[in-house]
Amino acid sequence: MKIGPHEIGVEPFTIAEASLNHLGDITRALRMVDAAHDAGCTAVKFQTYSVDGFCRPDDPMYSTFKQCELPDKAWPVLSDYCKHRGIVFLSTPQNPSDLAKLLPLGMPAIKVGSDDFCNLPLLREYARHGLPLILSTGMSDKRDITRTFDKLPRAGFIAMACTSQYPTPPSEVNIHRLRNLYYDFEYGWTGFSDHTVGNVASVMAIALRAVVLEKHFTLDHSLPGPEHAWACNPAELASWVAAIKKAWAMRGNGRFELSEREREQKRKFQRRAGEVLRGVA
């Protein structure tokens, strides 16, 4: 499976999740593209929605969503700027009309949040466009996952282990769900949407075959809003990417093969062993 110029499985595909942390400001959103690029991320992801399409005015979160809603004119601006900086542009649409705003921009995949993982009519509508679906599985049990996977073409999606807690405490991460996604469902492409603080969970995910990893980030922990206190700042995002790349290099292929240095060491020990045996004889 390829996503634009990046081949999944050859290198880790790291997504910097901007979420609503631009606070509805296009200039701040562009700065977040810069931060994601400078941190070494493969992609930066936003959320495309019209608040009145999914949230009632009397909902406690309505004002927050409204404040953070980017106008339609922002999406081509952000997409073009991502191309300029050399980073993949992604956004999660809330519904098909939102996806229609994104498709002309050449977005290489469709990210679907955990809240829509069981929304099969929506997933089928998204899938018909022929783009890979990156599916977060938070709030879904084994029955939910089986039902959704059975209704989608296996080659058309990447399954992301995820806990829908922000931030996720260590005791709730359950990273071995990645192992189950790979073996129980016999599905090759898996990823991890990391809502923890720090790098440990994503490093563990690499060892458990994750190839796509996602992390929420902000430009400044002191900004107002529900995520800024725990999301990565730019320096922490760069540390996250560096840790993932190091873990990827350490992962290897699992085969019992000797490196050239090991082979040379082995020859030295064999020679020494032979010399010792001759001395004993």
C-alpha positions in Angstrom: 0.0 0.0 0.0 1.4 3.4 -1.0 0.4 6.8 0.3 1.7 9.3 -2.2 5.4 9.1 -2.6 5.7 7.2 0.7 5.6 3.4 0.7 4.0 2.0 3.9 6.3 -0.6 5.5 9.6 0.8 4.1 9.8 3.6 6.6 7.6 4.7 9.5 4.7 7.0 8.4 4.4 9.6 11.2 1.4 11.9 11.4 1.4 15.1 13.4 -2.2 15.6 14.5 -3.0 19.3 14.6 -6.5 18.5 15.8 -8.2 21.8 16.8 -5.0 23.3 18.3 -4.8 26.0 15.6 -7.9 27.5 17.4 -9.5 28.4 14.0 -6.5 30.6 13.0 -5.2 29.9 9.5 -1.9 31.6 10.3 -1.4 29.4 13.4 -2.4 26.3 11.2 0.4 27.2 8.7 2.9 27.5 11.6 1.8 24.1 12.7 2.7 22.8 9.2 6.1 24.3 9.6 6.5 22.7 13.1 5.5 19.2 11.8 7.8 19.5 8.9 10.7 20.7 11.0 10.1 17.8 13.5 10.6 15.3 10.6 7.0 14.1 10.4 5.8 12.4 7.2 2.4 14.1 7.4 0.4 16.7 9.2 -3.4 16.2 9.8 -6.2 18.6 10.4 -10.0 18.1 10.9 -12.5 19.3 8.3 -16.0 20.0 9.5 -18.9 22.4 9.8 -19.9 22.5 13.4 -23.6 22.9 12.6 -23.5 19.6 10.7 -22.9 17.4 13.8 -23.3 19.5 17.0 -26.3 21.2 18.5 -26.0 24.8 19.7 -26.9 23.7 23.2 -24.1 21.1 23.3 -21.3 22.1 25.8 -18.7 21.7 23.2 -20.5 23.7 20.5 -18.7 27.0 21.2 -15.2 25.2 21.2 -15.9 23.5 17.9 -17.2 26.7 16.4 -14.2 28.7 17.5 -11.8 26.2 16.0 -13.7 25.7 12.7 -11.5 26.6 9.8 -13.2 28.2 6.7 -13.5 26.4 3.4 -10.9 28.7 1.9 -8.3 27.3 4.4 -8.1 23.8 2.9 -6.4 24.6 -0.5 -4.1 27.1 1.3 -3.0 24.4 3.8 -2.7 21.8 1.1 -0.6 24.0 -1.1 1.6 25.0 1.8 2.2 21.4 2.7 3.3 20.7 -0.9 5.6 23.7 -0.7 7.2 22.4 2.5 7.4 18.8 1.4 5.0 17.2 3.9 1.9 15.1 3.3 -1.4 16.9 3.9 -4.2 14.9 5.6 -7.5 15.9 7.2 -10.3 14.0 8.8 -13.7 14.8 7.2 -16.8 14.7 9.4 -19.1 13.7 6.6 -19.2 13.2 2.8 -19.7 16.9 2.1 -16.5 17.7 4.0 -14.7 15.0 2.1 -15.8 16.6 -1.2 -13.9 19.7 -0.1 -10.7 17.7 0.3 -10.8 15.3 -2.7 -9.8 18.0 -5.3 -6.7 18.8 -3.2 -5.1 15.4 -4.0 -5.2 14.1 -0.4 -3.5 10.6 -0.6 -5.6 8.9 2.2 -8.7 9.5 4.3 -8.2 9.4 8.1 -11.3 8.3 10.0 -11.6 9.0 13.7 -12.7 6.4 16.3 -16.1 8.0 16.6 -16.9 6.8 13.0 -15.2 3.4 13.1 -18.6 1.6 13.3 -20.4 3.9 10.8 -20.4 1.4 7.9 -22.5 3.5 5.5 -20.0 6.4 5.9 -17.0 4.1 5.6 -18.4 2.5 2.4 -19.0 6.0 1.0 -15.4 7.0 1.8 -14.0 3.7 0.4 -15.6 4.1 -3.0 -13.2 6.9 -3.8 -10.4 4.4 -3.9 -8.1 6.1 -1.3 -6.6 4.1 1.6 -8.6 4.6 4.8 -6.6 5.1 8.0 -9.1 3.8 10.7 -8.7 4.5 14.4 -10.3 1.7 16.5 -10.8 3.5 19.8 -14.1 2.7 21.7 -14.5 -0.5 19.6 -14.4 -4.0 21.0 -13.5 -7.2 19.0 -17.1 -7.6 17.7 -17.1 -4.0 16.4 -13.7 -4.5 14.7 -14.7 -7.8 13.1 -17.9 -6.4 11.7 -16.2 -3.3 10.2 -13.2 -5.3 8.8 -15.5 -7.8 7.2 -17.3 -5.1 5.3 -14.3 -3.4 3.8 -11.7 -4.5 1.3 -8.6 -5.7 3.1 -6.2 -3.9 0.8 -8.0 -0.6 1.4 -7.3 0.3 5.0 -4.8 0.6 7.8 -6.1 -0.3 11.3 -4.9 2.0 14.1 -4.9 0.7 17.7 -6.2 3.6 19.8 -7.5 4.4 23.3 -10.0 7.3 23.2 -8.7 9.0 26.4 -6.9 12.3 26.2 -4.3 11.8 27.5 -4.2 8.1 27.9 -2.7 6.8 31.2 -0.2 4.0 30.9 -2.6 1.4 32.4 -5.1 2.0 29.6 -2.8 1.9 26.6 -3.1 -1.9 26.1 -0.4 -1.9 23.4 -0.8 -5.6 22.8 -4.0 -4.8 20.8 -1.6 -4.2 18.0 -0.5 -7.8 18.2 -4.1 -8.9 18.1 -4.9 -6.7 15.1 -2.0 -8.3 13.3 -2.6 -12.0 14.2 -6.3 -12.4 15.2 -7.5 -10.5 12.2 -4.7 -11.6 9.9 -4.3 -8.1 8.6 -0.9 -6.8 7.7 -1.0 -3.0 7.9 -1.4 -1.7 11.4 -0.7 1.6 13.2 -1.0 3.3 16.5 -2.8 6.6 17.4 -0.8 7.6 20.4 -2.7 9.7 23.0 -0.1 9.2 25.8 2.4 11.7 27.1 6.0 10.8 26.0 7.5 8.4 23.5 7.4 5.0 25.2 4.1 3.8 23.8 5.0 4.6 20.2 8.4 2.9 20.5 6.7 -0.2 21.8 4.2 0.0 18.9 7.1 -0.1 16.4 8.2 -3.4 18.0 4.7 -4.7 17.6 4.6 -4.1 13.8 3.0 -0.6 13.7 3.9 1.2 10.5 1.8 4.3 10.9 1.9 6.4 14.0 0.0 9.5 15.0 0.6 12.1 17.8 -1.3 15.2 18.8 0.7 18.4 19.0 0.5 22.1 19.8 2.7 25.1 19.3 2.5 26.1 22.9 1.3 24.3 26.1 0.0 27.5 27.5 -2.6 28.1 24.8 -6.3 27.8 25.8 -8.2 24.6 25.0 -8.5 21.0 26.2 -5.4 19.5 24.4 -2.6 22.0 24.7 -1.5 21.0 28.2 -0.8 17.4 27.2 -0.1 17.4 23.4 3.5 17.6 22.2 5.1 20.9 21.7 7.4 21.2 18.7 10.5 20.0 20.5 8.6 17.1 22.0 7.2 16.2 18.6 10.8 16.1 17.1 11.8 13.9 20.0 8.9 11.6 19.2 9.9 11.3 15.6 13.5 10.6 16.5 12.6 7.9 18.9 10.3 6.2 16.3 13.1 6.3 13.7 15.6 4.8 16.1 13.1 2.1 17.1 12.4 1.4 13.4 16.2 0.9 12.8 16.5 -1.4 15.8 13.5 -3.5 14.7 15.2 -5.4 11.9 13.7 -8.3 10.1 13.7 -10.9 12.9 15.9 -13.4 11.0 19.0 -14.9 12.6 21.4 -13.3 10.3 24.9 -12.1 11.2 26.0 -8.6 10.4 29.4 -8.2 8.7 30.9 -7.1 12.0 29.5 -10.2 13.8 30.9 -12.4 11.1 34.3 -10.9 11.6 34.0 -11.3 15.3 33.0 -14.9 14.8 36.0 -15.6 12.6 38.3 -14.1 15.3 36.8 -16.3 18.0 36.9 -19.4 15.8 40.6 -18.7 15.2 41.3 -18.2 18.9 39.3 -21.3 19.8 41.4 -23.3 17.2 44.6 -21.9 18.7 43.6 -22.9 22.2 42.7 -26.4 21.1 46.0 -26.8 19.4 47.7 -25.7 22.6 45.8 -28.2 24.6 46.6 -31.0 22.2 
